[in-house]
């Protein structure tokens, strides 16, 4: 799918062939227009009415109308607003997303929403909002399924219709890797963090991958930076898991090329290896812990892990380690 801005003629008109396509798309969505009341006769939408509606969308200086094409066919349209007229609204908005009724149910709406989010994310925006009419439960179900959450209820600015306002945090994908170091008694080494989004938690040594770095290579680098242990290598893959959090502003290093303070969706490769029970060491250890926002460290017994008085990343680490030991031949 290709998502491109609508380009007007030198006279600020919509090119006639494009307007014809848009009118057919609008007319196919009779059910939505009957709910919204945007057109006097949902069964008789004209090119003039569509041109007027889109001109109203583009009247805002920060507005953009985007055309979605798949295999050369116009399958959808989206209207966005980079800055809301109310200065108290910090996020950009999606004002409209419409898919040709003839091709609905094929994932086009989800893909258009993703591409719109990618455009906002690329411009440095960290969240997006939209409004859904209270009488449009299908629309509400669509957006909540994409991760949008209702944050307010109020009339819309244009016609005073009751609406739910939804918001979604735009997370940046991030790759990371960690190592579970297990001593002879089965205890595992963990580091303590206090994250602005998720709060206090314990995690294995590791972090974001650098450009061109593989998971195992990154896991080894992070392990050595955060513990000073240079005699260990990542062993077998324990698991992979995904989670959301915000990179701390306090960190001095970049998060795998991602600026600090950015919400991320992190995919982690977690390896496991045997190692002696000892303290972290090294001349730069204190600085490395300060850069990474590490508050403390300690070895956790398997019983302590099973109880998890504070959150541990990844969850159910005790069970994962028990399963790993059960399938690992004794040396």
C-alpha positions as CSV (number, residue, x, y, z in Angstrom):
1,X,0.0,0.0,0.0
2,X,1.1,3.5,-0.8
3,X,0.0,6.5,1.2
4,X,0.5,9.9,-0.5
5,X,-0.7,13.4,0.2
6,X,-3.5,14.7,-2.0
7,X,-2.0,17.1,-4.5
8,X,-4.1,20.0,-5.7
9,X,-4.0,21.8,-9.0
10,X,-2.5,25.3,-9.4
11,X,-6.0,26.6,-8.8
12,X,-6.3,24.7,-5.5
13,X,-8.8,22.2,-6.9
14,X,-8.8,18.5,-6.6
15,X,-7.8,16.9,-10.0
16,X,-11.0,15.7,-11.7
17,X,-10.0,12.0,-12.0
18,X,-9.0,11.9,-8.3
19,X,-12.2,13.7,-7.3
20,X,-14.2,11.1,-9.2
21,X,-12.4,8.3,-7.3
22,X,-13.0,10.0,-4.0
23,X,-16.6,10.6,-4.6
24,X,-17.1,6.9,-5.3
25,X,-15.3,6.0,-2.1
26,X,-17.4,8.4,-0.1
27,X,-20.6,7.2,-1.7
28,X,-19.7,3.6,-0.8
29,X,-19.8,4.4,2.9
30,X,-23.5,5.2,3.1
31,X,-23.8,3.6,6.6
32,X,-21.2,5.9,8.1
33,X,-22.6,9.0,6.5
34,X,-26.1,8.2,7.8
35,X,-24.6,8.1,11.3
36,X,-22.5,11.2,11.0
37,X,-24.9,13.5,9.2
38,X,-22.1,15.0,7.2
39,X,-24.1,14.8,3.9
40,X,-27.8,15.7,3.5
41,X,-28.5,12.7,1.4
42,X,-26.2,9.7,2.1
43,X,-27.7,8.0,-1.0
44,X,-26.8,10.9,-3.3
45,X,-23.3,12.2,-2.5
46,X,-22.0,14.5,-5.3
47,X,-18.5,15.4,-6.4
48,X,-19.3,19.0,-5.3
49,X,-20.1,17.9,-1.8
50,X,-16.9,15.8,-1.5
51,X,-14.8,18.6,-2.8
52,X,-16.4,21.0,-0.3
53,X,-15.8,18.4,2.5
54,X,-12.2,18.0,1.7
55,X,-11.7,21.7,1.3
56,X,-13.0,22.1,4.8
57,X,-10.5,19.5,6.0
58,X,-7.6,21.3,4.2
59,X,-8.7,24.7,5.5
60,X,-6.5,24.2,8.6
61,X,-2.9,25.1,7.9
62,X,-1.6,21.9,9.6
63,X,-4.1,19.6,7.9
64,X,-3.2,16.9,5.3
65,X,-5.4,14.6,3.2
66,X,-3.7,11.3,2.4
67,X,-4.8,8.9,-0.3
68,X,-4.2,5.2,0.1
69,X,-3.7,3.1,-3.0
70,X,-3.2,-0.6,-3.3
71,X,-2.3,-2.1,-6.7
72,X,-3.1,1.3,-8.2
73,X,-6.6,1.5,-6.9
74,X,-7.8,4.1,-4.4
75,X,-8.8,2.0,-1.4
76,X,-8.9,4.6,1.4
77,X,-8.5,8.2,2.5
78,X,-7.3,9.7,5.7
79,X,-7.3,13.3,7.0
80,X,-4.8,14.3,9.7
81,X,-4.1,17.4,11.7
82,X,-0.6,18.0,13.0
83,X,-1.7,20.6,15.5
84,X,-5.1,20.9,17.1
85,X,-6.6,24.4,17.1
86,X,-6.8,24.2,20.9
87,X,-3.2,24.8,22.2
88,X,-4.0,22.7,25.2
89,X,-4.1,19.6,22.9
90,X,-0.5,18.5,22.5
91,X,-1.0,15.6,20.1
92,X,-1.7,15.4,16.4
93,X,-5.1,14.1,15.3
94,X,-6.6,11.7,12.8
95,X,-9.8,13.5,11.6
96,X,-11.0,10.9,9.2
97,X,-10.2,7.4,8.0
98,X,-12.4,5.9,5.4
99,X,-12.0,2.7,3.3
100,X,-13.9,1.8,0.2
101,X,-16.8,-0.4,1.3
102,X,-16.1,-2.8,-1.6
103,X,-12.7,-3.8,-0.1
104,X,-13.4,-3.5,3.6
105,X,-12.5,-6.5,5.7
106,X,-9.1,-7.0,4.0
107,X,-7.0,-5.1,6.5
108,X,-6.7,-1.9,4.6
109,X,-8.0,0.3,7.4
110,X,-5.5,-1.2,9.9
111,X,-2.7,-0.7,7.4
112,X,-3.7,2.9,6.7
113,X,-3.8,3.7,10.4
114,X,-0.3,2.1,10.8
115,X,1.1,4.2,8.0
116,X,-0.5,7.4,9.4
117,X,1.1,6.6,12.8
118,X,4.4,6.0,11.1
119,X,4.3,9.4,9.5
120,X,3.6,11.1,12.9
121,X,6.3,9.0,14.6
122,X,8.9,9.9,11.9
123,X,8.1,13.6,12.6
124,X,8.9,13.1,16.3
125,X,5.3,12.9,17.6
126,X,4.8,10.5,20.6
127,X,1.0,10.1,20.6
128,X,-2.0,10.6,18.4
129,X,-5.7,11.3,19.1
130,X,-9.0,11.0,17.3
131,X,-12.7,11.3,18.0
132,X,-15.4,8.6,17.4
133,X,-19.1,9.5,17.4
134,X,-21.0,7.9,20.3
135,X,-23.4,6.4,17.8
136,X,-20.6,4.6,16.0
137,X,-19.8,1.4,18.0
138,X,-18.1,-0.2,15.0
139,X,-15.7,2.7,14.7
140,X,-15.0,2.5,18.5
141,X,-14.3,-1.2,18.3
142,X,-12.0,-0.7,15.3
143,X,-9.8,1.9,17.0
144,X,-9.7,0.2,20.4
145,X,-8.5,-3.0,18.7
146,X,-5.6,-0.9,17.3
147,X,-4.6,0.1,20.9
148,X,-6.4,3.4,21.2
149,X,-7.8,4.2,24.6
150,X,-10.8,6.5,25.5
151,X,-9.4,9.5,27.4
152,X,-12.3,11.9,27.2
153,X,-15.9,12.4,26.2
154,X,-17.1,15.7,24.7
155,X,-19.0,17.2,21.8
156,X,-17.1,17.7,18.5
157,X,-16.0,21.2,17.6
158,X,-17.9,21.3,14.2
159,X,-21.4,20.2,15.0
160,X,-21.5,19.5,18.7
161,X,-22.1,15.7,18.3
162,X,-21.3,13.5,21.3
163,X,-17.9,11.9,20.9
164,X,-15.4,9.7,22.6
165,X,-11.8,11.0,22.3
166,X,-9.2,8.3,22.0
167,X,-5.5,8.4,22.3
168,X,-2.6,6.1,21.4
169,X,1.0,6.3,22.5
170,X,3.2,6.0,19.4
171,X,5.9,3.6,20.5
172,X,9.2,3.1,18.6
173,X,10.2,-0.5,17.9
174,X,13.4,-1.4,19.6
175,X,15.6,-4.5,19.6
176,X,17.4,-5.6,22.8
177,X,19.1,-8.6,24.3
178,X,19.9,-9.8,27.8
179,X,21.8,-12.6,29.6
180,X,20.6,-14.6,32.6
181,X,23.7,-15.5,34.6
182,X,22.9,-18.5,36.9
183,X,25.3,-19.6,39.7
184,X,26.0,-23.1,40.9
185,X,23.1,-22.9,43.4
186,X,20.6,-21.8,40.8
187,X,20.5,-18.1,41.8
188,X,20.3,-15.5,39.0
189,X,21.9,-12.0,38.8
190,X,19.4,-9.1,38.5
191,X,19.7,-5.3,38.3
192,X,17.1,-2.9,39.8
193,X,15.5,0.0,37.8
194,X,12.8,2.6,38.5
195,X,11.2,3.5,35.1
196,X,9.1,6.6,34.6
197,X,6.4,4.5,32.9
198,X,6.4,1.1,34.5
199,X,7.9,1.9,38.0
200,X,10.4,-0.2,40.0
201,X,11.4,-3.5,38.4
202,X,14.3,-6.0,38.2
203,X,15.9,-7.0,34.9
204,X,18.7,-9.1,33.6
205,X,21.9,-7.4,32.4
206,X,21.3,-6.2,28.9
207,X,19.9,-3.4,26.8
208,X,19.2,-2.0,23.3
209,X,21.2,-3.2,20.3
210,X,23.5,-0.9,18.5
211,X,23.3,-0.3,14.7
212,X,24.3,-3.5,12.8
213,X,24.6,-5.5,16.0
214,X,23.1,-9.0,16.4
215,X,21.2,-10.1,19.5
216,X,24.0,-12.4,20.8
217,X,26.7,-9.8,20.1
218,X,24.6,-7.1,21.9
219,X,23.9,-9.3,24.8
220,X,27.6,-10.0,25.3
221,X,28.5,-6.3,25.1
222,X,25.8,-5.2,27.5
223,X,26.8,-8.0,30.0
224,X,30.4,-6.8,30.0
225,X,29.4,-3.1,30.3
226,X,27.0,-3.7,33.2
227,X,28.9,-6.3,35.2
228,X,32.5,-6.1,34.2
229,X,32.6,-9.8,33.7
230,X,34.6,-10.6,30.6
231,X,34.9,-14.3,31.0
232,X,31.3,-15.2,30.2
233,X,29.5,-15.8,26.9
234,X,25.8,-15.9,26.2
235,X,24.6,-19.5,26.1
236,X,21.4,-20.9,24.7
237,X,18.4,-18.8,24.0
238,X,16.1,-18.8,27.0
239,X,13.2,-17.0,25.5
240,X,12.1,-13.9,23.6
241,X,9.5,-11.5,24.8
242,X,8.0,-8.0,24.1
243,X,7.0,-5.2,26.4
244,X,6.4,-1.5,26.5
245,X,8.3,1.2,28.5
246,X,9.9,4.6,28.1
247,X,13.6,5.1,27.8
248,X,14.8,7.1,30.8
249,X,15.7,10.7,30.3
250,X,18.5,10.2,32.8
251,X,20.5,7.9,30.5
252,X,23.5,9.5,28.8
253,X,23.8,7.0,26.0
254,X,21.3,6.7,23.2
255,X,19.0,3.7,23.3
256,X,20.1,1.9,20.2
257,X,19.9,5.1,18.2
258,X,16.6,6.1,19.8
259,X,16.5,9.3,21.8
260,X,16.0,9.1,25.5
261,X,12.5,9.8,26.9
262,X,10.9,8.0,23.9
263,X,8.2,5.4,24.5
264,X,9.3,2.1,22.9
265,X,7.9,-1.3,22.2
266,X,10.9,-3.6,22.9
267,X,11.6,-7.0,21.5
268,X,14.2,-8.9,23.6
269,X,16.3,-12.0,23.0
270,X,17.2,-13.5,26.4
271,X,20.1,-15.9,26.7
272,X,21.3,-17.9,29.7
273,X,24.7,-19.1,30.9
274,X,26.3,-20.4,34.0
275,X,28.7,-18.2,36.0
276,X,30.3,-17.8,39.5
277,X,28.5,-16.0,42.3
278,X,30.3,-12.7,42.6
279,X,29.9,-8.9,42.6
280,X,30.1,-6.7,39.5
281,X,33.5,-5.2,39.1
282,X,35.4,-2.7,36.9
283,X,36.7,0.9,37.0
284,X,33.7,2.2,34.9
285,X,31.0,0.2,36.6
286,X,29.5,3.1,38.6
287,X,29.4,5.3,35.5
288,X,27.8,2.6,33.4
289,X,25.1,2.0,36.0
290,X,24.4,5.7,36.2
291,X,24.2,5.9,32.4
292,X,21.7,3.0,32.4
293,X,19.7,4.2,35.4
294,X,20.6,1.1,37.4
295,X,19.8,1.6,41.1
296,X,21.0,-1.7,42.7
297,X,21.9,-5.3,42.0
298,X,21.8,-8.6,43.8
299,X,21.5,-12.4,43.3
300,X,18.0,-13.8,43.5
301,X,17.4,-17.4,44.7
302,X,14.9,-19.4,42.7
303,X,12.5,-19.2,45.6
304,X,12.7,-15.4,45.7
305,X,12.1,-15.3,42.0
306,X,9.0,-17.4,42.3
307,X,7.6,-15.0,44.8
308,X,8.5,-11.9,42.9
309,X,8.0,-9.2,45.6
310,X,8.8,-6.6,42.9
311,X,8.2,-7.1,39.1
312,X,10.9,-9.0,37.3
313,X,11.6,-8.9,33.5
314,X,10.9,-11.2,31.9
315,X,7.9,-12.4,33.8
316,X,7.9,-16.0,35.1
317,X,11.7,-16.1,35.0
318,X,11.8,-18.8,37.7
319,X,9.7,-21.2,35.6
320,X,11.8,-20.4,32.5
321,X,15.0,-21.2,34.3
322,X,13.5,-24.4,35.8
323,X,12.6,-25.6,32.3
324,X,16.0,-24.6,31.0
325,X,17.8,-26.6,33.7
326,X,15.5,-29.6,33.1
327,X,16.6,-29.8,29.4
328,X,20.2,-28.9,30.0
329,X,22.5,-32.0,30.3
330,X,24.7,-32.0,33.4
331,X,28.4,-31.3,32.7
